[in-house]
Amino acid sequence: MNQKNKIRGVVGTLVTGALLMGSLIMPGVSSAAPKKITVGIAAITLQSPNVLQQIEYNKLCAKLLGWNVVVLNADGDPAKMAQIMSALVNQNVDAIIDIAINPAQAPAGFAAAKAKGIPIFAQAAPLIDPTHYAAATYAPSDATMSNLLAEQILKDYPNGGKALSLNASAILAIQIRFQTLAKATAGVVTVAATHETDLANAISDTQSAVATALKANPSINMVWGLQDFEFSTALQTIETNKLGNIGVYSYYQDPVDFGILRAAKASGSTQHMAVADSPVYDSGWYAFDSMVNKFLLKKKNWVTKMSIHPLPYTLITPDNVQATGDVYKWPSFQPFFTKLWKSQGVKVNG
């Protein structure tokens, strides 16, 4: 056997041995199966249909990537907010999606996540986060939606009005909504009453607050429902208690809202109502893209910017509500991100 044939024989033996072991070991490439990522979701309350929808889309993202999701619900209880954030850290999840729980409400959990290197993504609502625990915040602009509502309010009440505002001041998004609405309607609308919503009993508390405030102050002619569930709840309370022609303005369209708006249109109702909307559930795509960058692609600058595929906005009223369906027909974000991930060599299921 000449020298060239000897070399070929040695190489062939090495290759055969490698194949028998399962694969060739290439420099810089691990032969181990990739770790399945587990994403924890800390939700402020599942009484919000909007939060449920967000979680549904988070699970869709995880399914596409073959990852696990763990959901813990705080039920609007500050003590539980602290508990669930710490619980997710103790379960050693790889990343946490935080839906409206501020660091001040769960300081130990946020600090522990940072110490362990577990990235936190604030989803759907900005955080009061002076220590910068969150790697990124992914949410529609509350100021943009509030300005859409303010424009409609000024159109509906050109001669002025008085508002009951249903607040939740511990949540930065609600602060922004209230402050923007008040500023944009100043000089025309007076905030005659405010109420801090008890998130642990969100529906019943909203019913009680609306009935009590409107009975005590008959000059109030509109309700600012600064959270999604307050739109239908306020309208039903007004109707049940026969409180008059009171306008209701809110954020994020829930499935039940479509029927309410269509019924108002069909009946020719003069009651003012509007919902500022954006596909908040699509906020999760940015968080999962950041995780793809960090855990799979090992990018140094792994935090995704929302400018990669910006969120749209709209205002829904009885005049323009879609004729059928109980979900607003936003263009899907899925094709954009699945195409992006596949182009980067990421395995996508489906």
C-alpha positions as CSV (number, residue, x, y, z in Angstrom):
1,M,0.0,0.0,0.0
2,N,1.5,3.4,-1.0
3,Q,1.6,6.3,1.3
4,K,-1.6,8.0,-0.2
5,N,-3.6,4.8,0.3
6,K,-2.4,4.5,3.9
7,I,-3.6,8.0,4.6
8,R,-7.0,7.3,3.0
9,G,-7.3,4.1,5.1
10,V,-6.6,6.0,8.4
11,V,-9.1,8.7,7.5
12,G,-11.7,6.1,6.5
13,T,-11.3,4.3,9.8
14,L,-11.7,7.6,11.7
15,V,-14.8,8.6,9.8
16,T,-16.3,5.1,10.3
17,G,-15.6,5.3,14.0
18,A,-17.2,8.7,14.2
19,L,-20.3,7.6,12.4
20,L,-20.6,4.6,14.7
21,M,-20.6,7.0,17.6
22,G,-23.5,8.9,16.1
23,S,-22.0,11.9,14.4
24,L,-18.8,13.7,13.4
25,I,-17.6,16.1,16.1
26,M,-16.9,19.4,14.3
27,P,-14.8,22.0,16.0
28,G,-16.8,24.5,18.0
29,V,-20.1,22.5,17.7
30,S,-21.6,20.7,20.6
31,S,-22.7,17.1,20.1
32,A,-25.2,17.3,22.9
33,A,-28.9,17.8,22.2
34,P,-29.9,21.4,22.8
35,K,-31.4,22.2,26.1
36,K,-35.2,22.7,26.0
37,I,-35.8,26.3,27.1
38,T,-38.4,26.9,29.9
39,V,-40.1,30.3,29.9
40,G,-41.9,31.4,33.1
41,I,-44.8,33.8,32.9
42,A,-45.7,35.9,35.9
43,A,-49.2,37.3,35.4
44,I,-50.7,40.0,37.5
45,T,-54.2,38.6,37.1
46,L,-56.1,36.1,34.9
47,Q,-59.3,38.1,35.3
48,S,-58.2,40.2,32.4
49,P,-59.2,38.6,29.0
50,N,-56.3,40.5,27.6
51,V,-53.8,38.8,29.8
52,L,-55.2,35.4,28.9
53,Q,-54.8,36.3,25.2
54,Q,-51.2,37.3,25.8
55,I,-50.4,34.0,27.5
56,E,-52.1,32.1,24.6
57,Y,-49.7,33.8,22.1
58,N,-46.7,33.2,24.4
59,K,-47.6,29.5,24.3
60,L,-47.8,29.7,20.5
61,C,-44.3,31.1,20.3
62,A,-43.0,28.5,22.7
63,K,-44.7,25.7,20.7
64,L,-43.1,26.9,17.5
65,L,-39.7,26.7,19.1
66,G,-40.3,23.5,21.0
67,W,-40.0,25.2,24.4
68,N,-41.8,24.8,27.7
69,V,-44.0,27.4,29.4
70,V,-44.8,27.7,33.1
71,V,-47.6,30.2,34.0
72,L,-48.2,31.5,37.6
73,N,-51.1,33.8,38.4
74,A,-51.0,36.5,41.2
75,D,-54.7,37.1,41.2
76,G,-54.1,40.8,41.6
77,D,-52.7,40.1,45.2
78,P,-49.5,41.9,46.0
79,A,-48.4,39.1,48.3
80,K,-48.9,36.5,45.5
81,M,-47.0,38.8,43.1
82,A,-43.9,38.4,45.3
83,Q,-44.5,34.7,45.7
84,I,-44.9,33.8,42.0
85,M,-41.8,35.8,40.9
86,S,-39.7,34.0,43.5
87,A,-41.3,30.7,42.6
88,L,-40.3,31.0,39.0
89,V,-36.7,31.8,39.9
90,N,-36.6,28.9,42.3
91,Q,-37.8,26.6,39.5
92,N,-34.8,27.7,37.5
93,V,-36.7,28.9,34.4
94,D,-34.5,30.2,31.7
95,A,-36.4,33.5,31.2
96,I,-39.4,35.3,32.7
97,I,-42.1,37.2,31.0
98,D,-43.5,39.6,33.4
99,I,-47.1,40.9,32.8
100,A,-47.6,44.1,34.9
101,I,-45.8,43.1,38.1
102,N,-43.4,45.9,39.3
103,P,-40.1,45.2,41.0
104,A,-41.4,47.0,44.1
105,Q,-44.1,44.4,44.4
106,A,-41.7,41.5,44.2
107,P,-38.2,42.8,45.0
108,A,-36.7,39.5,46.2
109,G,-37.8,37.7,43.0
110,F,-36.5,40.4,40.7
111,A,-33.1,40.5,42.5
112,A,-32.8,36.8,42.6
113,A,-33.5,36.6,38.8
114,K,-30.8,39.1,38.2
115,A,-28.3,37.3,40.4
116,K,-29.0,34.0,38.5
117,G,-28.8,35.7,35.1
118,I,-32.4,35.0,34.3
119,P,-33.6,37.7,31.8
120,I,-36.9,39.3,32.6
121,F,-39.1,40.8,29.8
122,A,-41.8,43.2,30.8
123,Q,-44.7,42.4,28.5
124,A,-47.8,44.6,27.6
125,A,-47.1,47.2,30.3
126,P,-44.0,49.3,31.2
127,L,-42.5,48.8,34.6
128,I,-41.5,51.2,37.4
129,D,-38.0,49.8,37.2
130,P,-35.3,52.2,38.4
131,T,-32.9,49.4,39.1
132,H,-33.3,48.1,35.5
133,Y,-34.1,44.5,36.3
134,A,-35.9,44.0,33.0
135,A,-33.8,43.3,30.0
136,A,-36.5,44.9,27.8
137,T,-40.0,46.2,27.9
138,Y,-42.4,45.2,25.1
139,A,-45.7,47.0,25.1
140,P,-47.9,49.2,22.9
141,S,-47.6,52.9,23.6
142,D,-50.2,53.8,26.3
143,A,-49.7,57.5,25.3
144,T,-50.6,56.8,21.7
145,M,-53.7,54.9,22.6
146,S,-54.7,57.6,25.1
147,N,-54.4,60.3,22.5
148,L,-56.6,58.3,20.2
149,L,-59.2,58.1,23.0
150,A,-58.8,61.8,23.9
151,E,-59.5,62.8,20.3
152,Q,-62.7,60.8,20.3
153,I,-63.8,62.2,23.7
154,L,-63.3,65.8,22.6
155,K,-65.4,64.9,19.5
156,D,-68.2,63.3,21.6
157,Y,-68.2,66.0,24.2
158,P,-67.3,69.3,22.5
159,N,-69.2,71.3,25.2
160,G,-67.4,69.6,28.1
161,G,-68.0,66.7,30.4
162,K,-67.1,65.2,33.8
163,A,-65.4,61.8,34.1
164,L,-65.0,59.0,36.5
165,S,-61.6,57.5,36.1
166,L,-61.0,53.9,37.2
167,N,-57.3,53.9,38.1
168,A,-54.7,51.4,39.3
169,S,-51.9,53.7,40.2
170,A,-49.4,51.0,41.1
171,I,-49.2,50.1,37.4
172,L,-47.1,52.5,35.3
173,A,-49.2,51.9,32.2
174,I,-52.4,53.0,34.0
175,Q,-50.6,56.1,35.3
176,I,-49.6,57.0,31.7
177,R,-53.1,56.4,30.4
178,F,-54.7,58.6,33.1
179,Q,-52.2,61.4,32.9
180,T,-52.3,61.5,29.1
181,L,-56.1,61.5,28.9
182,A,-56.3,64.2,31.6
183,K,-53.8,66.4,29.8
184,A,-55.2,65.9,26.3
185,T,-58.8,66.8,27.4
186,A,-57.9,69.5,29.9
187,G,-60.1,72.6,29.7
188,V,-63.0,70.5,28.3
189,V,-63.3,67.5,30.6
190,T,-63.0,67.6,34.3
191,V,-62.1,64.4,36.3
192,A,-64.9,64.5,38.9
193,A,-64.0,61.3,40.6
194,T,-61.3,58.6,40.6
195,H,-61.3,55.1,42.0
196,E,-58.4,52.7,42.7
197,T,-59.5,49.3,41.3
198,D,-59.0,46.4,43.6
199,L,-57.3,43.9,41.2
200,A,-57.9,41.0,43.5
201,N,-61.7,41.5,43.0
202,A,-61.5,43.4,39.7
203,I,-65.0,42.8,38.3
204,S,-67.1,43.2,41.4
205,D,-65.0,46.2,42.5
206,T,-65.5,47.9,39.2
207,Q,-69.3,47.3,39.4
208,S,-69.4,48.8,42.8
209,A,-67.2,51.8,42.0
210,V,-69.2,52.7,38.9
211,A,-72.6,52.4,40.6
212,T,-71.5,54.3,43.7
213,A,-69.7,57.2,41.9
214,L,-72.5,57.8,39.3
215,K,-75.3,57.7,41.9
216,A,-73.3,60.1,44.1
217,N,-72.5,62.5,41.3
218,P,-75.2,62.7,38.6
219,S,-73.2,65.2,36.7
220,I,-70.6,62.6,35.6
221,N,-71.3,61.7,32.0
222,M,-68.4,59.5,31.1
223,V,-66.3,56.6,32.5
224,W,-62.6,56.1,31.8
225,G,-62.0,52.4,32.1
226,L,-58.3,52.3,32.0
227,Q,-58.2,48.5,31.9
228,D,-59.7,46.2,29.4
229,F,-62.3,44.4,31.6
230,E,-63.7,47.7,32.8
231,F,-65.3,48.5,29.4
232,S,-68.0,45.8,29.4
233,T,-68.3,45.8,33.2
234,A,-68.9,49.6,33.3
235,L,-71.5,49.4,30.5
236,Q,-73.4,46.5,32.1
237,T,-73.4,48.3,35.5
238,I,-74.7,51.5,33.9
239,E,-77.5,49.6,32.1
240,T,-78.4,47.4,35.1
241,N,-78.7,50.4,37.5
242,K,-80.3,52.6,34.9
243,L,-77.7,55.3,35.4
244,G,-78.4,57.1,32.1
245,N,-76.6,57.9,28.9
246,I,-73.0,57.6,30.2
247,G,-70.1,57.4,27.8
248,V,-67.4,54.7,28.3
249,Y,-63.9,54.7,27.0
250,S,-61.3,52.0,27.5
251,Y,-58.3,50.1,26.2
252,Y,-57.8,46.8,24.4
253,Q,-60.8,45.1,22.8
254,D,-62.1,42.0,24.5
255,P,-64.2,39.4,22.7
256,V,-67.4,40.5,24.5
257,D,-66.9,44.1,23.4
258,F,-67.6,43.4,19.7
259,G,-71.1,42.3,20.5
260,I,-71.7,45.3,22.7
261,L,-70.5,47.7,20.0
262,R,-72.4,46.0,17.3
263,A,-75.6,46.1,19.4
264,A,-75.2,49.8,20.0
265,K,-74.8,50.4,16.3
266,A,-77.8,48.3,15.4
267,S,-80.0,50.0,17.9
268,G,-79.0,53.5,16.9
269,S,-77.8,54.2,20.4
270,T,-76.5,57.7,21.1
271,Q,-74.4,56.4,24.0
272,H,-70.7,57.2,23.4
273,M,-68.3,54.3,23.6
274,A,-64.8,53.7,22.2
275,V,-61.9,51.3,22.7
276,A,-58.3,52.1,21.8
277,D,-56.6,49.0,20.6
278,S,-53.3,47.5,19.6
279,P,-52.4,43.8,19.3
280,V,-50.8,43.7,22.7
281,Y,-50.6,39.9,22.6
282,D,-48.0,40.3,19.8
283,S,-45.6,41.9,22.3
284,G,-44.5,38.3,23.1
285,W,-42.9,37.9,19.7
286,Y,-40.2,40.4,20.6
287,A,-39.5,38.7,23.9
288,F,-39.2,35.3,22.2
289,D,-37.0,36.7,19.4
290,S,-34.7,38.1,22.1
291,M,-34.6,34.6,23.7
292,V,-33.8,33.1,20.3
293,N,-30.9,35.6,19.9
294,K,-29.6,34.9,23.4
295,F,-30.1,31.1,23.9
296,L,-29.9,29.7,20.4
297,L,-27.9,32.2,18.3
298,K,-25.6,33.3,21.1
299,K,-25.6,36.9,20.0
300,K,-23.7,39.4,22.0
301,N,-26.4,42.1,21.5
302,W,-29.4,39.9,21.9
303,V,-32.2,42.3,22.9
304,T,-34.7,42.8,20.1
305,K,-36.0,46.2,19.3
306,M,-39.7,46.7,18.6
307,S,-38.8,48.7,15.4
308,I,-38.0,45.4,13.8
309,H,-41.8,45.0,13.2
310,P,-43.8,47.8,14.8
311,L,-47.1,47.4,16.5
312,P,-50.2,49.1,14.9
313,Y,-53.0,51.0,16.6
314,T,-56.7,51.8,16.1
315,L,-59.8,53.2,17.7
316,I,-62.9,51.0,17.7
317,T,-66.4,52.6,18.0
318,P,-69.9,51.5,17.1
319,D,-69.5,53.3,13.8
320,N,-66.5,51.3,12.6
321,V,-66.7,48.0,14.5
322,Q,-66.2,45.0,12.2
323,A,-69.4,43.2,11.2
324,T,-68.5,39.7,12.4
325,G,-66.1,37.9,14.7
326,D,-64.9,38.6,18.2
327,V,-61.2,39.2,17.5
328,Y,-59.9,42.3,15.7
329,K,-58.4,41.3,12.4
330,W,-54.8,42.5,12.9
331,P,-52.2,41.2,10.5
332,S,-50.4,38.3,12.0
333,F,-46.9,38.7,13.3
334,Q,-46.2,34.9,13.0
335,P,-45.1,34.9,9.4
336,F,-42.5,37.6,9.9
337,F,-40.9,36.0,12.9
338,T,-41.0,32.4,11.7
339,K,-39.4,33.5,8.4
340,L,-36.7,35.4,10.4
341,W,-35.9,32.5,12.6
342,K,-35.8,30.0,9.8
343,S,-33.5,32.3,7.8
344,Q,-31.1,32.2,10.8
345,G,-31.1,28.4,10.9
346,V,-33.5,28.0,13.9
347,K,-35.7,25.0,13.8
348,V,-39.3,26.0,13.8
349,N,-42.2,23.6,14.3
350,G,-44.8,24.1,11.7
